[in-house]
Amino acid sequence: MTDQHGELEAALERVIESARTHLAAVRAGDGRIDDDNVWQAYVELNNASSDYDQRLLAAYGEVTPWDVESIDPDEADERFGGAGALADADDPHPRVISVRQRRDYRVPSVAALIRAAEAARREGTPEEDEPAPVEGVGEAVLELLQSGDGSLSALDVPELEPLDGVVMVSEVASPVDLEAFDDDDPVGPFQPAGDDRLIGRLDEHPFVEADEVGQAR
């Protein structure tokens, strides 16, 4: 047990030392993307933490709060080197990649949807101001999107029932010019140009619970 205790103490020291090394690398990297020293220090810290966690479990049946798995340093360096080579390569794609998405929803309860949107609006309104009421289903959905910074995940709420959707990836000659379209133009920004090249289309189908399938049959 004495040897095991000493090995555990040494493993803990490696965690502490690798944490200091990682912090120093992060500070020296100063926010640079794909910094080699930061990545290597991260791998060392990860592996030291994993080793300590395993030794603690073997010695005392206890674990740390770090949910990590060992990383092969050689494989990590190979992957990092490949990513760095791609980042530094001078081969810009000649076209612009355009992703167009449509997702439809059924509204089981208009009143419930509006209540959810008004709650989201109140959260984003200063306490001293009285938020304007949400008028209509479309405004409610827009309010939920705005409260979620425009992400469609903001619409994953019980008040909206997802239907089928579609995602299309295309190569286009130039990026969209929003100033060229009126704010109420529903077609222009999404209309493919004659020289656009559709790469692929992904059809989205909402997940259906097993009991719901049984009821549908």
Rosetta constraint file for C-alpha pairs under 8 A:
AtomPair CA 1 CA 5 HARMONIC 5.97 0.50
AtomPair CA 2 CA 6 HARMONIC 6.19 0.50
AtomPair CA 3 CA 7 HARMONIC 6.18 0.50
AtomPair CA 4 CA 8 HARMONIC 6.16 0.50
AtomPair CA 4 CA 59 HARMONIC 7.05 0.50
AtomPair CA 5 CA 9 HARMONIC 6.27 0.50
AtomPair CA 5 CA 59 HARMONIC 7.77 0.50
AtomPair CA 6 CA 10 HARMONIC 6.20 0.50
AtomPair CA 7 CA 11 HARMONIC 6.10 0.50
AtomPair CA 8 CA 12 HARMONIC 6.24 0.50
AtomPair CA 8 CA 52 HARMONIC 6.74 0.50
AtomPair CA 8 CA 55 HARMONIC 6.16 0.50
AtomPair CA 8 CA 56 HARMONIC 6.79 0.50
AtomPair CA 9 CA 13 HARMONIC 6.30 0.50
AtomPair CA 10 CA 14 HARMONIC 6.33 0.50
AtomPair CA 11 CA 15 HARMONIC 6.47 0.50
AtomPair CA 11 CA 48 HARMONIC 6.89 0.50
AtomPair CA 11 CA 51 HARMONIC 6.89 0.50
AtomPair CA 11 CA 52 HARMONIC 5.23 0.50
AtomPair CA 11 CA 55 HARMONIC 7.93 0.50
AtomPair CA 12 CA 16 HARMONIC 6.40 0.50
AtomPair CA 12 CA 48 HARMONIC 8.00 0.50
AtomPair CA 12 CA 52 HARMONIC 6.06 0.50
AtomPair CA 13 CA 17 HARMONIC 6.06 0.50
AtomPair CA 14 CA 18 HARMONIC 5.87 0.50
AtomPair CA 14 CA 48 HARMONIC 6.03 0.50
AtomPair CA 15 CA 19 HARMONIC 6.00 0.50
AtomPair CA 15 CA 45 HARMONIC 6.23 0.50
AtomPair CA 15 CA 48 HARMONIC 5.15 0.50
AtomPair CA 15 CA 49 HARMONIC 5.67 0.50
AtomPair CA 15 CA 52 HARMONIC 7.43 0.50
AtomPair CA 16 CA 20 HARMONIC 6.38 0.50
AtomPair CA 17 CA 21 HARMONIC 6.26 0.50
AtomPair CA 18 CA 22 HARMONIC 6.00 0.50
AtomPair CA 18 CA 41 HARMONIC 6.90 0.50
AtomPair CA 18 CA 44 HARMONIC 6.26 0.50
AtomPair CA 18 CA 45 HARMONIC 4.98 0.50
AtomPair CA 18 CA 48 HARMONIC 7.27 0.50
AtomPair CA 19 CA 23 HARMONIC 6.18 0.50
AtomPair CA 19 CA 45 HARMONIC 5.84 0.50
AtomPair CA 20 CA 24 HARMONIC 6.20 0.50
AtomPair CA 21 CA 25 HARMONIC 6.19 0.50
AtomPair CA 21 CA 41 HARMONIC 6.35 0.50
AtomPair CA 22 CA 26 HARMONIC 6.15 0.50
AtomPair CA 22 CA 38 HARMONIC 6.42 0.50
AtomPair CA 22 CA 41 HARMONIC 4.77 0.50
AtomPair CA 22 CA 42 HARMONIC 6.03 0.50
AtomPair CA 22 CA 45 HARMONIC 6.98 0.50
AtomPair CA 23 CA 27 HARMONIC 6.20 0.50
AtomPair CA 24 CA 28 HARMONIC 6.12 0.50
AtomPair CA 25 CA 29 HARMONIC 5.91 0.50
AtomPair CA 25 CA 37 HARMONIC 5.99 0.50
AtomPair CA 25 CA 38 HARMONIC 5.09 0.50
AtomPair CA 25 CA 41 HARMONIC 6.92 0.50
AtomPair CA 26 CA 30 HARMONIC 6.41 0.50
AtomPair CA 26 CA 31 HARMONIC 7.31 0.50
AtomPair CA 26 CA 38 HARMONIC 5.69 0.50
AtomPair CA 27 CA 31 HARMONIC 7.88 0.50
AtomPair CA 29 CA 35 HARMONIC 6.39 0.50
AtomPair CA 29 CA 37 HARMONIC 7.78 0.50
AtomPair CA 29 CA 38 HARMONIC 6.91 0.50
AtomPair CA 34 CA 38 HARMONIC 7.83 0.50
AtomPair CA 34 CA 39 HARMONIC 7.26 0.50
AtomPair CA 34 CA 80 HARMONIC 7.83 0.50
AtomPair CA 34 CA 84 HARMONIC 6.79 0.50
AtomPair CA 35 CA 39 HARMONIC 6.31 0.50
AtomPair CA 36 CA 40 HARMONIC 6.24 0.50
AtomPair CA 36 CA 80 HARMONIC 7.75 0.50
AtomPair CA 37 CA 41 HARMONIC 6.08 0.50
AtomPair CA 38 CA 42 HARMONIC 6.03 0.50
AtomPair CA 39 CA 43 HARMONIC 6.30 0.50
AtomPair CA 39 CA 80 HARMONIC 7.93 0.50
AtomPair CA 40 CA 44 HARMONIC 6.32 0.50
AtomPair CA 40 CA 73 HARMONIC 8.00 0.50
AtomPair CA 40 CA 77 HARMONIC 7.78 0.50
AtomPair CA 41 CA 45 HARMONIC 6.14 0.50
AtomPair CA 42 CA 46 HARMONIC 6.00 0.50
AtomPair CA 43 CA 47 HARMONIC 6.09 0.50
AtomPair CA 43 CA 71 HARMONIC 6.54 0.50
AtomPair CA 43 CA 73 HARMONIC 6.87 0.50
AtomPair CA 43 CA 76 HARMONIC 7.77 0.50
AtomPair CA 44 CA 48 HARMONIC 6.01 0.50
AtomPair CA 45 CA 49 HARMONIC 6.06 0.50
AtomPair CA 46 CA 50 HARMONIC 6.17 0.50
AtomPair CA 46 CA 68 HARMONIC 6.65 0.50
AtomPair CA 46 CA 69 HARMONIC 7.41 0.50
AtomPair CA 46 CA 70 HARMONIC 6.71 0.50
AtomPair CA 46 CA 71 HARMONIC 7.37 0.50
AtomPair CA 47 CA 51 HARMONIC 6.06 0.50
AtomPair CA 47 CA 69 HARMONIC 7.24 0.50
AtomPair CA 47 CA 70 HARMONIC 4.97 0.50
AtomPair CA 47 CA 71 HARMONIC 6.35 0.50
AtomPair CA 48 CA 52 HARMONIC 6.17 0.50
AtomPair CA 49 CA 53 HARMONIC 6.09 0.50
AtomPair CA 49 CA 66 HARMONIC 7.30 0.50
AtomPair CA 49 CA 68 HARMONIC 7.34 0.50
AtomPair CA 50 CA 54 HARMONIC 6.27 0.50
AtomPair CA 50 CA 66 HARMONIC 7.86 0.50
AtomPair CA 50 CA 68 HARMONIC 5.80 0.50
AtomPair CA 50 CA 69 HARMONIC 5.82 0.50
AtomPair CA 50 CA 70 HARMONIC 5.88 0.50
AtomPair CA 51 CA 55 HARMONIC 6.22 0.50
AtomPair CA 51 CA 70 HARMONIC 7.76 0.50
AtomPair CA 52 CA 56 HARMONIC 6.05 0.50
AtomPair CA 53 CA 57 HARMONIC 6.24 0.50
AtomPair CA 53 CA 63 HARMONIC 5.69 0.50
AtomPair CA 53 CA 64 HARMONIC 5.76 0.50
AtomPair CA 53 CA 66 HARMONIC 7.74 0.50
AtomPair CA 54 CA 58 HARMONIC 6.22 0.50
AtomPair CA 54 CA 63 HARMONIC 7.54 0.50
AtomPair CA 55 CA 59 HARMONIC 6.06 0.50
AtomPair CA 56 CA 60 HARMONIC 5.84 0.50
AtomPair CA 56 CA 61 HARMONIC 6.71 0.50
AtomPair CA 56 CA 62 HARMONIC 5.87 0.50
AtomPair CA 56 CA 63 HARMONIC 6.20 0.50
AtomPair CA 56 CA 64 HARMONIC 7.97 0.50
AtomPair CA 57 CA 61 HARMONIC 4.23 0.50
AtomPair CA 57 CA 62 HARMONIC 4.72 0.50
AtomPair CA 57 CA 63 HARMONIC 5.48 0.50
AtomPair CA 58 CA 62 HARMONIC 7.95 0.50
AtomPair CA 71 CA 75 HARMONIC 7.85 0.50
AtomPair CA 71 CA 76 HARMONIC 6.90 0.50
AtomPair CA 72 CA 76 HARMONIC 6.00 0.50
AtomPair CA 73 CA 77 HARMONIC 6.07 0.50
AtomPair CA 74 CA 78 HARMONIC 6.22 0.50
AtomPair CA 75 CA 79 HARMONIC 6.19 0.50
AtomPair CA 76 CA 80 HARMONIC 5.99 0.50
AtomPair CA 77 CA 81 HARMONIC 5.89 0.50
AtomPair CA 78 CA 82 HARMONIC 6.21 0.50
AtomPair CA 79 CA 83 HARMONIC 6.24 0.50
AtomPair CA 80 CA 84 HARMONIC 6.12 0.50
AtomPair CA 81 CA 85 HARMONIC 6.12 0.50
AtomPair CA 82 CA 86 HARMONIC 6.35 0.50
AtomPair CA 83 CA 87 HARMONIC 6.22 0.50
AtomPair CA 84 CA 88 HARMONIC 6.16 0.50
AtomPair CA 85 CA 89 HARMONIC 5.99 0.50
AtomPair CA 95 CA 171 HARMONIC 5.84 0.50
AtomPair CA 95 CA 172 HARMONIC 5.75 0.50
AtomPair CA 95 CA 173 HARMONIC 5.41 0.50
AtomPair CA 95 CA 174 HARMONIC 7.07 0.50
AtomPair CA 96 CA 171 HARMONIC 5.59 0.50
AtomPair CA 96 CA 172 HARMONIC 5.12 0.50
AtomPair CA 96 CA 173 HARMONIC 6.02 0.50
AtomPair CA 96 CA 174 HARMONIC 5.86 0.50
AtomPair CA 96 CA 175 HARMONIC 6.29 0.50
AtomPair CA 97 CA 169 HARMONIC 7.02 0.50
AtomPair CA 97 CA 170 HARMONIC 5.83 0.50
AtomPair CA 97 CA 171 HARMONIC 4.79 0.50
AtomPair CA 97 CA 172 HARMONIC 6.25 0.50
AtomPair CA 98 CA 169 HARMONIC 5.76 0.50
AtomPair CA 98 CA 170 HARMONIC 5.14 0.50
AtomPair CA 98 CA 171 HARMONIC 6.09 0.50
AtomPair CA 98 CA 172 HARMONIC 6.56 0.50
AtomPair CA 98 CA 175 HARMONIC 7.73 0.50
AtomPair CA 99 CA 167 HARMONIC 6.95 0.50
AtomPair CA 99 CA 168 HARMONIC 5.73 0.50
AtomPair CA 99 CA 169 HARMONIC 4.66 0.50
AtomPair CA 99 CA 170 HARMONIC 6.49 0.50
AtomPair CA 100 CA 167 HARMONIC 5.69 0.50
AtomPair CA 100 CA 168 HARMONIC 5.18 0.50
AtomPair CA 100 CA 169 HARMONIC 6.53 0.50
AtomPair CA 100 CA 190 HARMONIC 7.18 0.50
AtomPair CA 101 CA 165 HARMONIC 7.47 0.50
AtomPair CA 101 CA 166 HARMONIC 5.76 0.50
AtomPair CA 101 CA 167 HARMONIC 4.38 0.50
AtomPair CA 101 CA 168 HARMONIC 6.39 0.50
AtomPair CA 102 CA 165 HARMONIC 5.35 0.50
AtomPair CA 102 CA 166 HARMONIC 5.34 0.50
AtomPair CA 102 CA 167 HARMONIC 6.50 0.50
AtomPair CA 103 CA 162 HARMONIC 7.57 0.50
AtomPair CA 103 CA 163 HARMONIC 7.03 0.50
AtomPair CA 103 CA 164 HARMONIC 6.37 0.50
AtomPair CA 103 CA 165 HARMONIC 4.11 0.50
AtomPair CA 103 CA 166 HARMONIC 6.53 0.50
AtomPair CA 104 CA 162 HARMONIC 6.22 0.50
AtomPair CA 104 CA 163 HARMONIC 5.21 0.50
AtomPair CA 104 CA 164 HARMONIC 6.17 0.50
AtomPair CA 104 CA 165 HARMONIC 6.09 0.50
AtomPair CA 105 CA 160 HARMONIC 5.98 0.50
AtomPair CA 105 CA 161 HARMONIC 5.28 0.50
AtomPair CA 105 CA 162 HARMONIC 4.48 0.50
AtomPair CA 105 CA 163 HARMONIC 5.18 0.50
AtomPair CA 106 CA 160 HARMONIC 6.01 0.50
AtomPair CA 106 CA 161 HARMONIC 4.95 0.50
AtomPair CA 106 CA 162 HARMONIC 6.42 0.50
AtomPair CA 106 CA 163 HARMONIC 6.86 0.50
AtomPair CA 107 CA 113 HARMONIC 7.47 0.50
AtomPair CA 107 CA 159 HARMONIC 6.60 0.50
AtomPair CA 107 CA 160 HARMONIC 5.25 0.50
AtomPair CA 107 CA 161 HARMONIC 6.23 0.50
AtomPair CA 108 CA 159 HARMONIC 6.71 0.50
AtomPair CA 108 CA 160 HARMONIC 6.84 0.50
AtomPair CA 108 CA 161 HARMONIC 7.03 0.50
AtomPair CA 109 CA 113 HARMONIC 6.31 0.50
AtomPair CA 109 CA 159 HARMONIC 6.77 0.50
AtomPair CA 110 CA 114 HARMONIC 6.20 0.50
AtomPair CA 110 CA 137 HARMONIC 6.59 0.50
AtomPair CA 111 CA 115 HARMONIC 6.20 0.50
AtomPair CA 112 CA 116 HARMONIC 6.28 0.50
AtomPair CA 112 CA 159 HARMONIC 6.17 0.50
AtomPair CA 113 CA 117 HARMONIC 6.27 0.50
AtomPair CA 113 CA 137 HARMONIC 7.26 0.50
AtomPair CA 113 CA 140 HARMONIC 6.71 0.50
AtomPair CA 113 CA 159 HARMONIC 5.13 0.50
AtomPair CA 113 CA 160 HARMONIC 7.31 0.50
AtomPair CA 114 CA 118 HARMONIC 6.05 0.50
AtomPair CA 114 CA 134 HARMONIC 6.37 0.50
AtomPair CA 114 CA 135 HARMONIC 7.77 0.50
AtomPair CA 114 CA 136 HARMONIC 7.25 0.50
AtomPair CA 114 CA 137 HARMONIC 6.82 0.50
AtomPair CA 114 CA 140 HARMONIC 5.55 0.50
AtomPair CA 115 CA 119 HARMONIC 6.16 0.50
AtomPair CA 116 CA 120 HARMONIC 6.34 0.50
AtomPair CA 116 CA 140 HARMONIC 7.93 0.50
AtomPair CA 116 CA 159 HARMONIC 7.61 0.50
AtomPair CA 117 CA 121 HARMONIC 6.15 0.50
AtomPair CA 117 CA 134 HARMONIC 6.97 0.50
AtomPair CA 117 CA 140 HARMONIC 5.05 0.50
AtomPair CA 117 CA 141 HARMONIC 7.16 0.50
AtomPair CA 117 CA 143 HARMONIC 5.87 0.50
AtomPair CA 117 CA 144 HARMONIC 5.74 0.50
AtomPair CA 118 CA 122 HARMONIC 6.13 0.50
AtomPair CA 118 CA 133 HARMONIC 6.75 0.50
AtomPair CA 118 CA 134 HARMONIC 6.02 0.50
AtomPair CA 118 CA 140 HARMONIC 7.61 0.50
AtomPair CA 119 CA 123 HARMONIC 6.43 0.50
AtomPair CA 120 CA 124 HARMONIC 6.63 0.50
AtomPair CA 120 CA 143 HARMONIC 7.26 0.50
AtomPair CA 120 CA 144 HARMONIC 6.61 0.50
AtomPair CA 120 CA 147 HARMONIC 6.37 0.50
AtomPair CA 121 CA 125 HARMONIC 6.28 0.50
AtomPair CA 121 CA 131 HARMONIC 6.83 0.50
AtomPair CA 121 CA 143 HARMONIC 6.81 0.50
AtomPair CA 121 CA 147 HARMONIC 7.36 0.50
AtomPair CA 122 CA 126 HARMONIC 7.90 0.50
AtomPair CA 122 CA 131 HARMONIC 6.16 0.50
AtomPair CA 124 CA 147 HARMONIC 7.32 0.50
AtomPair CA 125 CA 129 HARMONIC 6.61 0.50
AtomPair CA 125 CA 130 HARMONIC 7.60 0.50
AtomPair CA 125 CA 131 HARMONIC 6.36 0.50
AtomPair CA 134 CA 139 HARMONIC 6.36 0.50
AtomPair CA 134 CA 140 HARMONIC 6.10 0.50
AtomPair CA 135 CA 139 HARMONIC 6.13 0.50
AtomPair CA 135 CA 140 HARMONIC 7.19 0.50
AtomPair CA 136 CA 140 HARMONIC 6.29 0.50
AtomPair CA 137 CA 141 HARMONIC 6.33 0.50
AtomPair CA 138 CA 142 HARMONIC 6.22 0.50
AtomPair CA 139 CA 143 HARMONIC 6.02 0.50
AtomPair CA 140 CA 144 HARMONIC 6.37 0.50
AtomPair CA 141 CA 145 HARMONIC 6.28 0.50
AtomPair CA 141 CA 155 HARMONIC 7.42 0.50
AtomPair CA 142 CA 146 HARMONIC 6.15 0.50
AtomPair CA 143 CA 147 HARMONIC 6.13 0.50
AtomPair CA 144 CA 148 HARMONIC 6.30 0.50
AtomPair CA 144 CA 154 HARMONIC 6.05 0.50
AtomPair CA 144 CA 155 HARMONIC 6.62 0.50
AtomPair CA 145 CA 149 HARMONIC 6.32 0.50
AtomPair CA 145 CA 150 HARMONIC 4.75 0.50
AtomPair CA 145 CA 151 HARMONIC 6.24 0.50
AtomPair CA 145 CA 152 HARMONIC 6.68 0.50
AtomPair CA 145 CA 154 HARMONIC 5.69 0.50
AtomPair CA 145 CA 155 HARMONIC 6.84 0.50
AtomPair CA 146 CA 150 HARMONIC 5.26 0.50
AtomPair CA 147 CA 154 HARMONIC 7.50 0.50
AtomPair CA 148 CA 152 HARMONIC 7.84 0.50
AtomPair CA 148 CA 153 HARMONIC 7.52 0.50
AtomPair CA 148 CA 154 HARMONIC 5.08 0.50
AtomPair CA 150 CA 154 HARMONIC 7.64 0.50
AtomPair CA 152 CA 156 HARMONIC 7.50 0.50
AtomPair CA 155 CA 160 HARMONIC 6.95 0.50
AtomPair CA 156 CA 160 HARMONIC 7.13 0.50
AtomPair CA 162 CA 206 HARMONIC 6.01 0.50
AtomPair CA 163 CA 205 HARMONIC 6.78 0.50
AtomPair CA 163 CA 206 HARMONIC 5.90 0.50
AtomPair CA 164 CA 203 HARMONIC 7.45 0.50
AtomPair CA 164 CA 204 HARMONIC 5.51 0.50
AtomPair CA 164 CA 205 HARMONIC 4.77 0.50
AtomPair CA 164 CA 206 HARMONIC 6.22 0.50
AtomPair CA 165 CA 203 HARMONIC 6.06 0.50
AtomPair CA 165 CA 204 HARMONIC 4.68 0.50
AtomPair CA 165 CA 205 HARMONIC 6.52 0.50
AtomPair CA 166 CA 201 HARMONIC 6.98 0.50
AtomPair CA 166 CA 202 HARMONIC 5.68 0.50
AtomPair CA 166 CA 203 HARMONIC 4.56 0.50
AtomPair CA 166 CA 204 HARMONIC 5.45 0.50
AtomPair CA 167 CA 201 HARMONIC 5.68 0.50
AtomPair CA 167 CA 202 HARMONIC 5.08 0.50
AtomPair CA 167 CA 203 HARMONIC 6.52 0.50
AtomPair CA 167 CA 204 HARMONIC 7.60 0.50
AtomPair CA 168 CA 198 HARMONIC 7.27 0.50
AtomPair CA 168 CA 199 HARMONIC 7.62 0.50
AtomPair CA 168 CA 200 HARMONIC 5.89 0.50
AtomPair CA 168 CA 201 HARMONIC 4.42 0.50
AtomPair CA 168 CA 202 HARMONIC 6.37 0.50
AtomPair CA 169 CA 198 HARMONIC 6.18 0.50
AtomPair CA 169 CA 199 HARMONIC 5.53 0.50
AtomPair CA 169 CA 200 HARMONIC 5.53 0.50
AtomPair CA 169 CA 201 HARMONIC 6.44 0.50
AtomPair CA 170 CA 196 HARMONIC 6.62 0.50
AtomPair CA 170 CA 197 HARMONIC 5.36 0.50
AtomPair CA 170 CA 198 HARMONIC 4.25 0.50
AtomPair CA 170 CA 199 HARMONIC 5.07 0.50
AtomPair CA 170 CA 200 HARMONIC 7.11 0.50
AtomPair CA 171 CA 196 HARMONIC 5.77 0.50
AtomPair CA 171 CA 197 HARMONIC 5.04 0.50
AtomPair CA 171 CA 198 HARMONIC 6.45 0.50
AtomPair CA 171 CA 199 HARMONIC 6.95 0.50
AtomPair CA 172 CA 193 HARMONIC 7.73 0.50
AtomPair CA 172 CA 195 HARMONIC 7.09 0.50
AtomPair CA 172 CA 196 HARMONIC 4.68 0.50
AtomPair CA 172 CA 197 HARMONIC 6.52 0.50
AtomPair CA 173 CA 195 HARMONIC 7.29 0.50
AtomPair CA 173 CA 196 HARMONIC 6.83 0.50
AtomPair CA 176 CA 189 HARMONIC 6.72 0.50
AtomPair CA 177 CA 181 HARMONIC 7.65 0.50
AtomPair CA 177 CA 189 HARMONIC 7.94 0.50
AtomPair CA 178 CA 189 HARMONIC 7.04 0.50
AtomPair CA 181 CA 185 HARMONIC 6.35 0.50
AtomPair CA 181 CA 188 HARMONIC 6.39 0.50
AtomPair CA 181 CA 189 HARMONIC 6.95 0.50
AtomPair CA 185 CA 189 HARMONIC 7.75 0.50
AtomPair CA 186 CA 190 HARMONIC 7.82 0.50
AtomPair CA 187 CA 191 HARMONIC 5.82 0.50
AtomPair CA 192 CA 196 HARMONIC 6.16 0.50
AtomPair CA 208 CA 212 HARMONIC 6.44 0.50
AtomPair CA 208 CA 213 HARMONIC 6.69 0.50
AtomPair CA 209 CA 213 HARMONIC 6.47 0.50
AtomPair CA 210 CA 214 HARMONIC 6.44 0.50
AtomPair CA 211 CA 215 HARMONIC 6.28 0.50
AtomPair CA 212 CA 216 HARMONIC 6.12 0.50
AtomPair CA 213 CA 217 HARMONIC 6.36 0.50
